[in-house]
Amino acid sequence: MARTTFSGPIVAGKEETTTSKGSDGEIKLLNKTNGKLVSLKASTAAAADVTFTLPALDGTAGQAVVTNGAGVLSFGDIDPEDPVVTLPSAATIEVDYSTGSQFAVTLADNATFNITNFPTGGNLVITITQDGTGGRTGAFTSCIFPGGFPALSLAANDIDVVTVYNDGTSLLANIGKDYQ
């Protein structure tokens, strides 16, 4: 099979001139086995030139092509189940929404929970388990609970679940207590 080599950019589509509006660019790849085409087409909503840099290597099964936001593509794991992020017990516990929306912590200390990187419209869940001793207290910065913040369940191994919603003005929170 003959191979054609190009140097420089390949432009697909008709360029706009003073007398013509041009056409959208499209690259079509032919599947020689079944004669079907796979096409890549430029977005009609592109506000500027966009360059994508393809990954150097193949991904593995279950991975998808992801971007770093600057046009560099790579293969990355996609977990549709939003895994639970385990938080370490500490006097201040950082709940960073950019790492997930479901969190779990076993308290071995009295703790203040600080939620960061939480977008408007975001929801998160924190499962709080008392350690084998129990009696650990908790507080939440910037969250509003109905009737004020209720104390956590304090018995050893008690489980409470806190949900938080960011309405753009307030972090609205609720707590389900003493799951057994």
C-alpha positions in Angstrom: 0.0 0.0 0.0 1.3 3.4 -0.9 2.0 5.8 1.9 1.6 9.6 1.5 3.6 11.8 3.8 2.7 15.4 4.6 4.8 18.1 6.1 3.1 21.0 7.9 -0.6 21.2 8.9 -3.3 19.5 6.9 -6.4 21.7 6.8 -9.7 20.1 6.1 -12.7 22.2 5.0 -13.0 25.3 2.9 -11.5 28.5 4.3 -13.8 31.5 4.6 -13.3 34.3 2.1 -15.0 37.5 1.4 -17.4 35.7 -1.0 -17.8 32.3 0.8 -18.6 31.3 4.4 -16.4 28.1 4.1 -17.3 24.7 5.6 -16.5 22.8 8.7 -13.3 20.7 8.6 -13.7 16.9 8.9 -11.2 14.0 8.7 -12.6 10.7 7.6 -10.8 7.4 8.2 -11.9 4.4 6.1 -12.2 0.9 7.7 -11.0 -1.2 4.8 -12.6 -4.4 6.2 -16.2 -3.2 6.0 -16.0 0.1 4.1 -17.4 2.2 7.0 -16.0 5.6 7.9 -14.9 7.0 11.2 -15.0 10.8 11.2 -13.4 13.6 13.3 -15.1 16.9 12.8 -14.3 20.4 14.1 -16.9 21.8 16.5 -19.0 24.7 15.2 -18.8 26.2 18.7 -15.0 26.6 18.8 -14.2 30.1 19.8 -10.5 29.8 19.1 -8.0 27.4 17.5 -7.7 24.2 19.6 -4.8 21.7 19.5 -5.0 18.3 21.1 -1.8 16.4 21.8 -2.4 12.6 21.6 -1.0 10.2 24.2 2.3 8.5 23.4 1.2 5.0 24.5 -2.0 2.9 24.5 -4.2 2.9 27.5 -5.4 -0.2 29.2 -8.8 -1.9 29.2 -11.5 0.3 30.9 -9.5 3.6 30.5 -10.7 6.6 28.6 -9.0 9.5 26.9 -9.0 12.5 29.3 -7.6 16.0 29.1 -5.5 18.1 31.4 -7.6 21.1 30.3 -4.8 22.5 28.2 -5.2 20.1 25.2 -2.9 17.4 26.4 -4.7 14.0 26.2 -3.8 10.9 28.1 -5.5 7.7 29.1 -7.0 7.7 32.6 -9.2 5.5 34.8 -12.8 6.4 34.9 -14.7 5.3 38.0 -18.4 5.8 37.5 -19.2 4.8 41.0 -17.5 7.8 42.7 -15.5 5.9 45.2 -15.5 6.7 48.9 -12.6 8.9 50.0 -11.2 7.8 53.4 -10.3 10.8 55.5 -7.8 10.6 58.4 -9.0 11.5 61.9 -7.5 14.8 63.1 -8.5 17.9 65.0 -9.2 19.6 61.6 -10.5 17.4 58.8 -10.2 18.8 55.3 -13.1 17.6 53.1 -11.8 18.5 49.6 -14.6 18.1 47.1 -12.1 18.0 44.2 -11.1 14.5 45.4 -14.6 13.1 45.4 -18.1 13.6 46.8 -18.4 10.7 49.2 -16.2 10.6 52.3 -15.7 8.4 55.3 -13.8 8.9 58.6 -13.5 7.0 61.8 -13.0 9.6 64.6 -10.2 9.0 67.0 -10.1 12.8 67.8 -12.6 15.6 68.4 -12.8 17.1 64.9 -13.8 20.2 63.0 -14.8 19.5 59.4 -13.7 22.1 56.8 -15.2 21.7 53.3 -13.2 23.1 50.4 -13.4 23.3 46.6 -17.2 22.8 46.8 -19.0 24.2 43.7 -22.5 25.7 43.6 -25.0 22.8 43.1 -22.6 20.3 44.6 -23.7 17.6 47.0 -21.5 15.5 49.3 -21.9 12.8 51.9 -19.7 12.2 54.9 -20.0 9.0 56.9 -18.7 9.5 60.4 -18.0 6.5 62.6 -16.9 6.7 66.3 -13.9 4.6 67.1 -14.0 1.8 69.6 -13.8 4.3 72.5 -16.5 6.8 71.2 -17.2 10.1 72.8 -15.6 12.1 69.9 -17.3 15.4 69.1 -17.6 17.1 65.7 -18.3 20.6 64.3 -18.6 21.9 60.7 -17.3 25.3 59.5 -19.6 27.3 57.2 -22.5 24.7 57.3 -26.0 25.4 58.4 -28.0 22.6 60.0 -31.8 22.7 60.7 -32.1 24.0 64.3 -28.3 24.3 64.6 -25.6 21.6 64.6 -26.8 18.5 66.5 -24.2 16.6 68.5 -22.8 13.5 66.9 -23.8 10.1 68.2 -21.2 9.4 70.9 -21.3 5.6 71.7 -18.4 3.4 70.5 -18.7 2.5 66.8 -21.8 4.7 66.3 -22.3 5.8 62.7 -23.7 9.2 61.6 -24.2 10.4 58.0 -23.9 14.1 57.1 -25.1 15.4 53.7 -24.3 18.8 52.5 -25.6 20.9 49.5 -24.1 24.1 48.2 -27.0 26.4 47.0 -24.5 29.1 46.0 -25.2 31.1 49.2 -25.0 28.6 52.0 -23.8 25.1 52.7 -27.0 23.4 53.8 -26.4 20.3 55.8 -28.4 17.5 57.5 -27.5 14.6 59.6 -28.8 11.0 59.9 -27.8 9.8 63.4 -27.0 6.5 65.1 -27.1 4.0 62.2 -27.0 0.5 63.6 
